[in-house]
């Protein structure tokens, strides 16, 4: 690795997508992960984007020591963040920056707890991707990347723009984190339970009502905490995302289909926990959380 390379932490859908697009733009990419099938595919064929091709990446072993990297994008599942932070501690330069592009709450804080506050930052994106096979991904939703302003950003925004991403630097990312949480809490778990694509939530009155109730509850928790959401109507905003990503399989549905652990605790679980602390009720989020937690898990990726 060198100072002009980017380390991707995670071999799932978004990790593969970012690896492919950055490599296609001529930026050296390394990938760190624990999913052996994903690492093997990336090593053998590169990061493959459906309809475009495969692009070379360097794969790193979990316990291997390596040259320090200046920039890391963290794209693992929220329940893997602590492990990813410990992995990164052996790769991230002292002046490096690890940027969380994950779902849910608390990921950047976990990174900062291990790496130090100056070496961790938060970003938000509405990009969607579907993992078709190890190392092979389909783009399933577009949108900007909003990055928290940080002295450690250096050339990272420029490199992402070079790869075709729209990047926006903002001083306070909290509003956008909560805006994404409103949408994720309303779409992800519900599609995972019903085994349907995002847009299908709009096709039946019952599913649409449940989606709206989840969005409204999460927005009420944001209001309790004094967070100004990036939209006025949480139900309308969520429905617009479901429509815009109608053909997408949510990341949580993809997890359930693989029999893998989900991020429900960092999404709906976080809503329930904060609501309980503030003594307000979020019954739909609570029920959805319990239902997802009741699903069988057959293994970890």
Secondary structure, 3 states (H helix, E strand, C coil): CCCCCEEEECCCHHHHHHHHHHHHCCCCEEEECCCHHHHHHHHHHCEEECCCEEECCEEECCCCCCCCEEEEEECCCHHHHHHHHHHHCCCEEEEEEEEECCCCCCHHHHHHHHHCHHHEEEEEECCEEEEEECCEEEEEECCCEEEECCHHHCCHHHHHHHCCCCEEEECCCHHHHHHHHHHHHHHHHHHHHHCCCHHHHHCCHHHHHHHHHHHHHHHHHHHHCCCCCCCCCHHHHHHHHHHHCCCCCCHHHHHHHHCCCCCCCCCHHHHHHHHHHCCCCCHHHHHHHHHHHCCCCCCCC
